[in-house]
Amino acid sequence: MGINEVRHALAWCIGINYTLLLAWVGVFFYAHDGLYRLHTRWFKLSPETFDALNYAGIAIYKLGIILFNLVPWVALYISS
C-alpha cells in the first residue's frame, strides 16, 4: 500500500468519523430529552451528569479523530 492509498484511506476515515461526530451532536442537541429518558432507564443519572458525560465523550472522540486521522493525513500530505 502506497502513501497515496494511505492518504486516501485517512481522508475517508476523517469524513466518516466527522459525520458520526456531527450525528452524535445533532442527536444530543435535538433529541436530548428522549436520549436522557432512554439512558436513565439503565443508569441513575442527573441531567447535569448526562450532559457532562456526553460533552466529555464528544470532546474525547473529536480529539481522537484529530490525533489518529487528521494529523497523520496532514503529515502525509506535507511529506509527499
PDB file of N, CA, C and O in Angstrom:
ATOM      1  N   MET A   1       0.847  -1.175   0.000  1.00  0.00           N
ATOM      2  CA  MET A   1       0.000   0.000   0.000  1.00  0.00           C
ATOM      3  C   MET A   1       0.893   1.239   0.000  1.00  0.00           C
ATOM      4  O   MET A   1       1.762   1.393   0.859  1.00  0.00           O
ATOM      5  N   GLY A   2       0.672   2.102  -0.957  1.00  0.00           N
ATOM      6  CA  GLY A   2       1.495   3.294  -1.096  1.00  0.00           C
ATOM      7  C   GLY A   2       0.983   4.453  -0.266  1.00  0.00           C
ATOM      8  O   GLY A   2      -0.077   4.384   0.358  1.00  0.00           O
ATOM      9  N   ILE A   3       1.765   5.516  -0.277  1.00  0.00           N
ATOM     10  CA  ILE A   3       1.417   6.697   0.509  1.00  0.00           C
ATOM     11  C   ILE A   3       0.101   7.303   0.027  1.00  0.00           C
ATOM     12  O   ILE A   3      -0.702   7.761   0.840  1.00  0.00           O
ATOM     13  N   ASN A   4      -0.126   7.310  -1.278  1.00  0.00           N
ATOM     14  CA  ASN A   4      -1.368   7.896  -1.794  1.00  0.00           C
ATOM     15  C   ASN A   4      -2.589   7.110  -1.335  1.00  0.00           C
ATOM     16  O   ASN A   4      -3.628   7.700  -1.037  1.00  0.00           O
ATOM     17  N   GLU A   5      -2.477   5.792  -1.276  1.00  0.00           N
ATOM     18  CA  GLU A   5      -3.604   4.978  -0.817  1.00  0.00           C
ATOM     19  C   GLU A   5      -3.882   5.210   0.664  1.00  0.00           C
ATOM     20  O   GLU A   5      -5.037   5.288   1.082  1.00  0.00           O
ATOM     21  N   VAL A   6      -2.812   5.321   1.459  1.00  0.00           N
ATOM     22  CA  VAL A   6      -2.978   5.584   2.894  1.00  0.00           C
ATOM     23  C   VAL A   6      -3.595   6.960   3.101  1.00  0.00           C
ATOM     24  O   VAL A   6      -4.487   7.128   3.932  1.00  0.00           O
ATOM     25  N   ARG A   7      -3.120   7.934   2.349  1.00  0.00           N
ATOM     26  CA  ARG A   7      -3.675   9.284   2.454  1.00  0.00           C
ATOM     27  C   ARG A   7      -5.154   9.296   2.071  1.00  0.00           C
ATOM     28  O   ARG A   7      -5.963   9.963   2.715  1.00  0.00           O
ATOM     29  N   HIS A   8      -5.496   8.561   1.028  1.00  0.00           N
ATOM     30  CA  HIS A   8      -6.892   8.470   0.594  1.00  0.00           C
ATOM     31  C   HIS A   8      -7.748   7.773   1.659  1.00  0.00           C
ATOM     32  O   HIS A   8      -8.865   8.209   1.938  1.00  0.00           O
ATOM     33  N   ALA A   9      -7.231   6.699   2.248  1.00  0.00           N
ATOM     34  CA  ALA A   9      -7.966   5.987   3.301  1.00  0.00           C
ATOM     35  C   ALA A   9      -8.155   6.877   4.526  1.00  0.00           C
ATOM     36  O   ALA A   9      -9.228   6.880   5.129  1.00  0.00           O
ATOM     37  N   LEU A  10      -7.122   7.628   4.896  1.00  0.00           N
ATOM     38  CA  LEU A  10      -7.253   8.532   6.038  1.00  0.00           C
ATOM     39  C   LEU A  10      -8.268   9.633   5.758  1.00  0.00           C
ATOM     40  O   LEU A  10      -9.003  10.038   6.658  1.00  0.00           O
ATOM     41  N   ALA A  11      -8.316  10.118   4.527  1.00  0.00           N
ATOM     42  CA  ALA A  11      -9.314  11.134   4.175  1.00  0.00           C
ATOM     43  C   ALA A  11     -10.726  10.572   4.338  1.00  0.00           C
ATOM     44  O   ALA A  11     -11.611  11.257   4.850  1.00  0.00           O
ATOM     45  N   TRP A  12     -10.939   9.323   3.905  1.00  0.00           N
ATOM     46  CA  TRP A  12     -12.245   8.691   4.097  1.00  0.00           C
ATOM     47  C   TRP A  12     -12.560   8.515   5.581  1.00  0.00           C
ATOM     48  O   TRP A  12     -13.694   8.732   6.008  1.00  0.00           O
ATOM     49  N   CYS A  13     -11.561   8.123   6.361  1.00  0.00           N
ATOM     50  CA  CYS A  13     -11.759   7.954   7.797  1.00  0.00           C
ATOM     51  C   CYS A  13     -12.138   9.276   8.458  1.00  0.00           C
ATOM     52  O   CYS A  13     -13.005   9.313   9.331  1.00  0.00           O
ATOM     53  N   ILE A  14     -11.490  10.350   8.042  1.00  0.00           N
ATOM     54  CA  ILE A  14     -11.820  11.668   8.587  1.00  0.00           C
ATOM     55  C   ILE A  14     -13.266  12.014   8.269  1.00  0.00           C
ATOM     56  O   ILE A  14     -14.004  12.462   9.147  1.00  0.00           O
ATOM     57  N   GLY A  15     -13.673  11.814   7.032  1.00  0.00           N
ATOM     58  CA  GLY A  15     -15.050  12.129   6.641  1.00  0.00           C
ATOM     59  C   GLY A  15     -16.081  11.297   7.386  1.00  0.00           C
ATOM     60  O   GLY A  15     -17.090  11.826   7.852  1.00  0.00           O
ATOM     61  N   ILE A  16     -15.835  10.008   7.501  1.00  0.00           N
ATOM     62  CA  ILE A  16     -16.784   9.129   8.193  1.00  0.00           C
ATOM     63  C   ILE A  16     -16.848   9.475   9.676  1.00  0.00           C
ATOM     64  O   ILE A  16     -17.936   9.548  10.247  1.00  0.00           O
ATOM     65  N   ASN A  17     -15.693   9.688  10.305  1.00  0.00           N
ATOM     66  CA  ASN A  17     -15.681   9.989  11.735  1.00  0.00           C
ATOM     67  C   ASN A  17     -16.314  11.335  12.048  1.00  0.00           C
ATOM     68  O   ASN A  17     -17.027  11.454  13.044  1.00  0.00           O
ATOM     69  N   TYR A  18     -16.074  12.350  11.229  1.00  0.00           N
ATOM     70  CA  TYR A  18     -16.715  13.636  11.472  1.00  0.00           C
ATOM     71  C   TYR A  18     -18.222  13.562  11.224  1.00  0.00           C
ATOM     72  O   TYR A  18     -18.986  14.270  11.880  1.00  0.00           O
ATOM     73  N   THR A  19     -18.657  12.718  10.291  1.00  0.00           N
ATOM     74  CA  THR A  19     -20.093  12.509  10.086  1.00  0.00           C
ATOM     75  C   THR A  19     -20.717  11.890  11.325  1.00  0.00           C
ATOM     76  O   THR A  19     -21.786  12.318  11.760  1.00  0.00           O
ATOM     77  N   LEU A  20     -20.061  10.887  11.896  1.00  0.00           N
ATOM     78  CA  LEU A  20     -20.560  10.278  13.130  1.00  0.00           C
ATOM     79  C   LEU A  20     -20.560  11.276  14.282  1.00  0.00           C
ATOM     80  O   LEU A  20     -21.496  11.303  15.082  1.00  0.00           O
ATOM     81  N   LEU A  21     -19.520  12.092  14.369  1.00  0.00           N
ATOM     82  CA  LEU A  21     -19.449  13.113  15.414  1.00  0.00           C
ATOM     83  C   LEU A  21     -20.589  14.116  15.278  1.00  0.00           C
ATOM     84  O   LEU A  21     -21.229  14.463  16.271  1.00  0.00           O
ATOM     85  N   LEU A  22     -20.846  14.582  14.071  1.00  0.00           N
ATOM     86  CA  LEU A  22     -21.934  15.528  13.852  1.00  0.00           C
ATOM     87  C   LEU A  22     -23.291  14.896  14.113  1.00  0.00           C
ATOM     88  O   LEU A  22     -24.200  15.570  14.597  1.00  0.00           O
ATOM     89  N   ALA A  23     -23.445  13.610  13.800  1.00  0.00           N
ATOM     90  CA  ALA A  23     -24.692  12.909  14.104  1.00  0.00           C
ATOM     91  C   ALA A  23     -24.891  12.825  15.607  1.00  0.00           C
ATOM     92  O   ALA A  23     -26.001  13.042  16.091  1.00  0.00           O
ATOM     93  N   TRP A  24     -23.837  12.516  16.357  1.00  0.00           N
ATOM     94  CA  TRP A  24     -23.918  12.454  17.819  1.00  0.00           C
ATOM     95  C   TRP A  24     -24.324  13.815  18.384  1.00  0.00           C
ATOM     96  O   TRP A  24     -25.210  13.894  19.236  1.00  0.00           O
ATOM     97  N   VAL A  25     -23.683  14.879  17.915  1.00  0.00           N
ATOM     98  CA  VAL A  25     -24.016  16.224  18.394  1.00  0.00           C
ATOM     99  C   VAL A  25     -25.453  16.575  18.022  1.00  0.00           C
ATOM    100  O   VAL A  25     -26.175  17.163  18.827  1.00  0.00           O
ATOM    101  N   GLY A  26     -25.872  16.220  16.811  1.00  0.00           N
ATOM    102  CA  GLY A  26     -27.237  16.517  16.390  1.00  0.00           C
ATOM    103  C   GLY A  26     -28.274  15.775  17.210  1.00  0.00           C
ATOM    104  O   GLY A  26     -29.274  16.366  17.619  1.00  0.00           O
ATOM    105  N   VAL A  27     -28.058  14.501  17.456  1.00  0.00           N
ATOM    106  CA  VAL A  27     -29.000  13.733  18.279  1.00  0.00           C
ATOM    107  C   VAL A  27     -29.001  14.277  19.698  1.00  0.00           C
ATOM    108  O   VAL A  27     -30.063  14.407  20.307  1.00  0.00           O
ATOM    109  N   PHE A  28     -27.841  14.594  20.228  1.00  0.00           N
ATOM    110  CA  PHE A  28     -27.761  15.137  21.581  1.00  0.00           C
ATOM    111  C   PHE A  28     -28.479  16.482  21.677  1.00  0.00           C
ATOM    112  O   PHE A  28     -29.139  16.768  22.676  1.00  0.00           O
ATOM    113  N   PHE A  29     -28.351  17.294  20.654  1.00  0.00           N
ATOM    114  CA  PHE A  29     -28.964  18.627  20.686  1.00  0.00           C
ATOM    115  C   PHE A  29     -30.471  18.571  20.434  1.00  0.00           C
ATOM    116  O   PHE A  29     -31.241  19.201  21.157  1.00  0.00           O
ATOM    117  N   TYR A  30     -30.896  17.823  19.416  1.00  0.00           N
ATOM    118  CA  TYR A  30     -32.299  17.845  19.020  1.00  0.00           C
ATOM    119  C   TYR A  30     -33.165  16.826  19.746  1.00  0.00           C
ATOM    120  O   TYR A  30     -34.371  17.035  19.872  1.00  0.00           O
ATOM    121  N   ALA A  31     -32.590  15.736  20.225  1.00  0.00           N
ATOM    122  CA  ALA A  31     -33.383  14.706  20.908  1.00  0.00           C
ATOM    123  C   ALA A  31     -32.852  14.495  22.325  1.00  0.00           C
ATOM    124  O   ALA A  31     -32.787  13.363  22.806  1.00  0.00           O
ATOM    125  N   HIS A  32     -32.479  15.572  22.981  1.00  0.00           N
ATOM    126  CA  HIS A  32     -31.864  15.491  24.302  1.00  0.00           C
ATOM    127  C   HIS A  32     -32.768  14.793  25.313  1.00  0.00           C
ATOM    128  O   HIS A  32     -32.320  13.895  26.025  1.00  0.00           O
ATOM    129  N   ASP A  33     -34.027  15.195  25.383  1.00  0.00           N
ATOM    130  CA  ASP A  33     -34.924  14.632  26.399  1.00  0.00           C
ATOM    131  C   ASP A  33     -35.175  13.147  26.182  1.00  0.00           C
ATOM    132  O   ASP A  33     -35.154  12.372  27.138  1.00  0.00           O
ATOM    133  N   GLY A  34     -35.409  12.745  24.950  1.00  0.00           N
ATOM    134  CA  GLY A  34     -35.627  11.336  24.660  1.00  0.00           C
ATOM    135  C   GLY A  34     -34.386  10.501  24.939  1.00  0.00           C
ATOM    136  O   GLY A  34     -34.477   9.393  25.468  1.00  0.00           O
ATOM    137  N   LEU A  35     -33.247  11.033  24.585  1.00  0.00           N
ATOM    138  CA  LEU A  35     -31.993  10.337  24.845  1.00  0.00           C
ATOM    139  C   LEU A  35     -31.739  10.221  26.344  1.00  0.00           C
ATOM    140  O   LEU A  35     -31.263   9.191  26.822  1.00  0.00           O
ATOM    141  N   TYR A  36     -32.059  11.281  27.083  1.00  0.00           N
ATOM    142  CA  TYR A  36     -31.894  11.252  28.537  1.00  0.00           C
ATOM    143  C   TYR A  36     -32.828  10.220  29.163  1.00  0.00           C
ATOM    144  O   TYR A  36     -32.409   9.464  30.040  1.00  0.00           O
ATOM    145  N   ARG A  37     -34.081  10.177  28.728  1.00  0.00           N
ATOM    146  CA  ARG A  37     -35.023   9.176  29.262  1.00  0.00           C
ATOM    147  C   ARG A  37     -34.556   7.762  28.954  1.00  0.00           C
ATOM    148  O   ARG A  37     -34.668   6.873  29.798  1.00  0.00           O
ATOM    149  N   LEU A  38     -34.038   7.550  27.763  1.00  0.00           N
ATOM    150  CA  LEU A  38     -33.550   6.229  27.379  1.00  0.00           C
ATOM    151  C   LEU A  38     -32.406   5.776  28.286  1.00  0.00           C
ATOM    152  O   LEU A  38     -32.377   4.629  28.733  1.00  0.00           O
ATOM    153  N   HIS A  39     -31.482   6.666  28.549  1.00  0.00           N
ATOM    154  CA  HIS A  39     -30.325   6.290  29.360  1.00  0.00           C
ATOM    155  C   HIS A  39     -30.641   6.205  30.845  1.00  0.00           C
ATOM    156  O   HIS A  39     -29.989   5.446  31.561  1.00  0.00           O
ATOM    157  N   THR A  40     -31.606   6.947  31.324  1.00  0.00           N
ATOM    158  CA  THR A  40     -31.950   6.849  32.743  1.00  0.00           C
ATOM    159  C   THR A  40     -32.729   5.571  33.047  1.00  0.00           C
ATOM    160  O   THR A  40     -32.933   5.245  34.216  1.00  0.00           O
ATOM    161  N   ARG A  41     -33.160   4.858  32.043  1.00  0.00           N
ATOM    162  CA  ARG A  41     -33.741   3.532  32.281  1.00  0.00           C
ATOM    163  C   ARG A  41     -32.668   2.565  32.749  1.00  0.00           C
ATOM    164  O   ARG A  41     -32.951   1.660  33.533  1.00  0.00           O
ATOM    165  N   TRP A  42     -31.459   2.743  32.285  1.00  0.00           N
ATOM    166  CA  TRP A  42     -30.355   1.839  32.593  1.00  0.00           C
ATOM    167  C   TRP A  42     -29.491   2.345  33.744  1.00  0.00           C
ATOM    168  O   TRP A  42     -29.008   1.553  34.554  1.00  0.00           O
ATOM    169  N   PHE A  43     -29.293   3.664  33.819  1.00  0.00           N
ATOM    170  CA  PHE A  43     -28.379   4.249  34.794  1.00  0.00           C
ATOM    171  C   PHE A  43     -29.087   5.363  35.544  1.00  0.00           C
ATOM    172  O   PHE A  43     -29.967   6.029  35.001  1.00  0.00           O
ATOM    173  N   LYS A  44     -28.697   5.558  36.794  1.00  0.00           N
ATOM    174  CA  LYS A  44     -29.223   6.692  37.559  1.00  0.00           C
ATOM    175  C   LYS A  44     -28.318   7.889  37.287  1.00  0.00           C
ATOM    176  O   LYS A  44     -27.199   7.968  37.795  1.00  0.00           O
ATOM    177  N   LEU A  45     -28.818   8.811  36.483  1.00  0.00           N
ATOM    178  CA  LEU A  45     -28.043   9.987  36.094  1.00  0.00           C
ATOM    179  C   LEU A  45     -28.872  11.240  36.288  1.00  0.00           C
ATOM    180  O   LEU A  45     -30.067  11.263  35.997  1.00  0.00           O
ATOM    181  N   SER A  46     -28.236  12.263  36.773  1.00  0.00           N
ATOM    182  CA  SER A  46     -28.888  13.570  36.781  1.00  0.00           C
ATOM    183  C   SER A  46     -28.714  14.186  35.396  1.00  0.00           C
ATOM    184  O   SER A  46     -27.821  13.785  34.649  1.00  0.00           O
ATOM    185  N   PRO A  47     -29.545  15.141  35.052  1.00  0.00           N
ATOM    186  CA  PRO A  47     -29.370  15.791  33.728  1.00  0.00           C
ATOM    187  C   PRO A  47     -27.993  16.433  33.565  1.00  0.00           C
ATOM    188  O   PRO A  47     -27.428  16.428  32.472  1.00  0.00           O
ATOM    189  N   GLU A  48     -27.459  16.983  34.650  1.00  0.00           N
ATOM    190  CA  GLU A  48     -26.142  17.617  34.572  1.00  0.00           C
ATOM    191  C   GLU A  48     -25.046  16.586  34.304  1.00  0.00           C
ATOM    192  O   GLU A  48     -24.135  16.828  33.512  1.00  0.00           O
ATOM    193  N   THR A  49     -25.143  15.435  34.973  1.00  0.00           N
ATOM    194  CA  THR A  49     -24.169  14.368  34.752  1.00  0.00           C
ATOM    195  C   THR A  49     -24.274  13.820  33.339  1.00  0.00           C
ATOM    196  O   THR A  49     -23.260  13.562  32.690  1.00  0.00           O
ATOM    197  N   PHE A  50     -25.502  13.644  32.861  1.00  0.00           N
ATOM    198  CA  PHE A  50     -25.725  13.162  31.496  1.00  0.00           C
ATOM    199  C   PHE A  50     -25.111  14.118  30.481  1.00  0.00           C
ATOM    200  O   PHE A  50     -24.440  13.689  29.542  1.00  0.00           O
ATOM    201  N   ASP A  51     -25.341  15.410  30.670  1.00  0.00           N
ATOM    202  CA  ASP A  51     -24.773  16.404  29.765  1.00  0.00           C
ATOM    203  C   ASP A  51     -23.242  16.402  29.821  1.00  0.00           C
ATOM    204  O   ASP A  51     -22.578  16.482  28.788  1.00  0.00           O
ATOM    205  N   ALA A  52     -22.689  16.311  31.033  1.00  0.00           N
ATOM    206  CA  ALA A  52     -21.229  16.314  31.184  1.00  0.00           C
ATOM    207  C   ALA A  52     -20.599  15.086  30.532  1.00  0.00           C
ATOM    208  O   ALA A  52     -19.560  15.191  29.881  1.00  0.00           O
ATOM    209  N   LEU A  53     -21.222  13.926  30.705  1.00  0.00           N
ATOM    210  CA  LEU A  53     -20.692  12.707  30.093  1.00  0.00           C
ATOM    211  C   LEU A  53     -20.735  12.789  28.571  1.00  0.00           C
ATOM    212  O   LEU A  53     -19.780  12.396  27.900  1.00  0.00           O
ATOM    213  N   ASN A  54     -21.824  13.292  28.030  1.00  0.00           N
ATOM    214  CA  ASN A  54     -21.906  13.420  26.576  1.00  0.00           C
ATOM    215  C   ASN A  54     -20.913  14.445  26.050  1.00  0.00           C
ATOM    216  O   ASN A  54     -20.265  14.217  25.028  1.00  0.00           O
ATOM    217  N   TYR A  55     -20.789  15.566  26.739  1.00  0.00           N
ATOM    218  CA  TYR A  55     -19.846  16.584  26.311  1.00  0.00           C
ATOM    219  C   TYR A  55     -18.421  16.047  26.347  1.00  0.00           C
ATOM    220  O   TYR A  55     -17.641  16.287  25.426  1.00  0.00           O
ATOM    221  N   ALA A  56     -18.077  15.314  27.420  1.00  0.00           N
ATOM    222  CA  ALA A  56     -16.739  14.731  27.519  1.00  0.00           C
ATOM    223  C   ALA A  56     -16.527  13.675  26.435  1.00  0.00           C
ATOM    224  O   ALA A  56     -15.446  13.596  25.852  1.00  0.00           O
ATOM    225  N   GLY A  57     -17.539  12.870  26.164  1.00  0.00           N
ATOM    226  CA  GLY A  57     -17.423  11.867  25.111  1.00  0.00           C
ATOM    227  C   GLY A  57     -17.227  12.489  23.743  1.00  0.00           C
ATOM    228  O   GLY A  57     -16.416  12.015  22.947  1.00  0.00           O
ATOM    229  N   ILE A  58     -17.966  13.544  23.473  1.00  0.00           N
ATOM    230  CA  ILE A  58     -17.818  14.251  22.203  1.00  0.00           C
ATOM    231  C   ILE A  58     -16.413  14.845  22.088  1.00  0.00           C
ATOM    232  O   ILE A  58     -15.785  14.767  21.032  1.00  0.00           O
ATOM    233  N   ALA A  59     -15.927  15.435  23.175  1.00  0.00           N
ATOM    234  CA  ALA A  59     -14.588  16.034  23.153  1.00  0.00           C
ATOM    235  C   ALA A  59     -13.508  14.975  22.952  1.00  0.00           C
ATOM    236  O   ALA A  59     -12.578  15.188  22.175  1.00  0.00           O
ATOM    237  N   ILE A  60     -13.617  13.836  23.641  1.00  0.00           N
ATOM    238  CA  ILE A  60     -12.620  12.773  23.503  1.00  0.00           C
ATOM    239  C   ILE A  60     -12.657  12.184  22.092  1.00  0.00           C
ATOM    240  O   ILE A  60     -11.610  11.913  21.505  1.00  0.00           O
ATOM    241  N   TYR A  61     -13.853  11.988  21.552  1.00  0.00           N
ATOM    242  CA  TYR A  61     -13.977  11.458  20.192  1.00  0.00           C
ATOM    243  C   TYR A  61     -13.368  12.421  19.172  1.00  0.00           C
ATOM    244  O   TYR A  61     -12.685  12.001  18.238  1.00  0.00           O
ATOM    245  N   LYS A  62     -13.625  13.713  19.362  1.00  0.00           N
ATOM    246  CA  LYS A  62     -13.069  14.721  18.461  1.00  0.00           C
ATOM    247  C   LYS A  62     -11.543  14.737  18.541  1.00  0.00           C
ATOM    248  O   LYS A  62     -10.872  14.813  17.512  1.00  0.00           O
ATOM    249  N   LEU A  63     -10.994  14.667  19.745  1.00  0.00           N
ATOM    250  CA  LEU A  63      -9.544  14.612  19.891  1.00  0.00           C
ATOM    251  C   LEU A  63      -8.964  13.355  19.248  1.00  0.00           C
ATOM    252  O   LEU A  63      -7.891  13.400  18.646  1.00  0.00           O
ATOM    253  N   GLY A  64      -9.672  12.239  19.376  1.00  0.00           N
ATOM    254  CA  GLY A  64      -9.226  11.002  18.737  1.00  0.00           C
ATOM    255  C   GLY A  64      -9.190  11.124  17.229  1.00  0.00           C
ATOM    256  O   GLY A  64      -8.262  10.635  16.585  1.00  0.00           O
ATOM    257  N   ILE A  65     -10.190  11.771  16.663  1.00  0.00           N
ATOM    258  CA  ILE A  65     -10.210  11.988  15.211  1.00  0.00           C
ATOM    259  C   ILE A  65      -9.015  12.845  14.792  1.00  0.00           C
ATOM    260  O   ILE A  65      -8.338  12.552  13.806  1.00  0.00           O
ATOM    261  N   ILE A  66      -8.775  13.888  15.547  1.00  0.00           N
ATOM    262  CA  ILE A  66      -7.669  14.782  15.205  1.00  0.00           C
ATOM    263  C   ILE A  66      -6.328  14.060  15.323  1.00  0.00           C
ATOM    264  O   ILE A  66      -5.490  14.146  14.426  1.00  0.00           O
ATOM    265  N   LEU A  67      -6.130  13.341  16.441  1.00  0.00           N
ATOM    266  CA  LEU A  67      -4.831  12.703  16.678  1.00  0.00           C
ATOM    267  C   LEU A  67      -4.566  11.509  15.772  1.00  0.00           C
ATOM    268  O   LEU A  67      -3.443  11.327  15.303  1.00  0.00           O
ATOM    269  N   PHE A  68      -5.589  10.691  15.519  1.00  0.00           N
ATOM    270  CA  PHE A  68      -5.359   9.437  14.802  1.00  0.00           C
ATOM    271  C   PHE A  68      -5.712   9.494  13.319  1.00  0.00           C
ATOM    272  O   PHE A  68      -5.344   8.586  12.574  1.00  0.00           O
ATOM    273  N   ASN A  69      -6.407  10.524  12.872  1.00  0.00           N
ATOM    274  CA  ASN A  69      -6.770  10.619  11.455  1.00  0.00           C
ATOM    275  C   ASN A  69      -6.237  11.891  10.808  1.00  0.00           C
ATOM    276  O   ASN A  69      -5.554  11.832   9.786  1.00  0.00           O
ATOM    277  N   LEU A  70      -6.548  13.034  11.400  1.00  0.00           N
ATOM    278  CA  LEU A  70      -6.224  14.304  10.766  1.00  0.00           C
ATOM    279  C   LEU A  70      -4.724  14.594  10.762  1.00  0.00           C
ATOM    280  O   LEU A  70      -4.175  14.979   9.730  1.00  0.00           O
ATOM    281  N   VAL A  71      -4.058  14.413  11.899  1.00  0.00           N
ATOM    282  CA  VAL A  71      -2.619  14.697  11.973  1.00  0.00           C
ATOM    283  C   VAL A  71      -1.823  13.778  11.039  1.00  0.00           C
ATOM    284  O   VAL A  71      -0.966  14.274  10.307  1.00  0.00           O
ATOM    285  N   PRO A  72      -2.069  12.454  11.034  1.00  0.00           N
ATOM    286  CA  PRO A  72      -1.329  11.625  10.061  1.00  0.00           C
ATOM    287  C   PRO A  72      -1.619  11.999   8.609  1.00  0.00           C
ATOM    288  O   PRO A  72      -0.725  11.943   7.765  1.00  0.00           O
ATOM    289  N   TRP A  73      -2.872  12.383   8.313  1.00  0.00           N
ATOM    290  CA  TRP A  73      -3.209  12.777   6.949  1.00  0.00           C
ATOM    291  C   TRP A  73      -2.433  14.033   6.547  1.00  0.00           C
ATOM    292  O   TRP A  73      -1.888  14.105   5.446  1.00  0.00           O
ATOM    293  N   VAL A  74      -2.388  15.019   7.442  1.00  0.00           N
ATOM    294  CA  VAL A  74      -1.643  16.253   7.164  1.00  0.00           C
ATOM    295  C   VAL A  74      -0.150  15.948   7.025  1.00  0.00           C
ATOM    296  O   VAL A  74       0.512  16.491   6.140  1.00  0.00           O
ATOM    297  N   ALA A  75       0.380  15.085   7.890  1.00  0.00           N
ATOM    298  CA  ALA A  75       1.807  14.739   7.810  1.00  0.00           C
ATOM    299  C   ALA A  75       2.126  14.063   6.473  1.00  0.00           C
ATOM    300  O   ALA A  75       3.141  14.370   5.848  1.00  0.00           O
ATOM    301  N   LEU A  76       1.260  13.143   6.035  1.00  0.00           N
ATOM    302  CA  LEU A  76       1.495  12.503   4.736  1.00  0.00           C
ATOM    303  C   LEU A  76       1.328  13.476   3.576  1.00  0.00           C
ATOM    304  O   LEU A  76       2.030  13.377   2.569  1.00  0.00           O
ATOM    305  N   TYR A  77       0.397  14.417   3.717  1.00  0.00           N
ATOM    306  CA  TYR A  77       0.191  15.414   2.669  1.00  0.00           C
ATOM    307  C   TYR A  77       1.407  16.324   2.545  1.00  0.00           C
ATOM    308  O   TYR A  77       1.832  16.665   1.442  1.00  0.00           O
ATOM    309  N   ILE A  78       1.963  16.712   3.695  1.00  0.00           N
ATOM    310  CA  ILE A  78       3.130  17.611   3.697  1.00  0.00           C
ATOM    311  C   ILE A  78       4.378  16.889   3.196  1.00  0.00           C
ATOM    312  O   ILE A  78       5.182  17.464   2.463  1.00  0.00           O
ATOM    313  N   SER A  79       4.536  15.618   3.596  1.00  0.00           N
ATOM    314  CA  SER A  79       5.761  14.889   3.275  1.00  0.00           C
ATOM    315  C   SER A  79       5.874  14.454   1.818  1.00  0.00           C
ATOM    316  O   SER A  79       6.966  14.136   1.349  1.00  0.00           O
ATOM    317  N   SER A  80       4.753  14.437   1.101  1.00  0.00           N
ATOM    318  CA  SER A  80       4.868  13.964  -0.285  1.00  0.00           C
ATOM    319  C   SER A  80       4.512  15.010  -1.292  1.00  0.00           C
ATOM    320  O   SER A  80       4.563  14.753  -2.495  1.00  0.00           O
TER     321      SER A  80
END
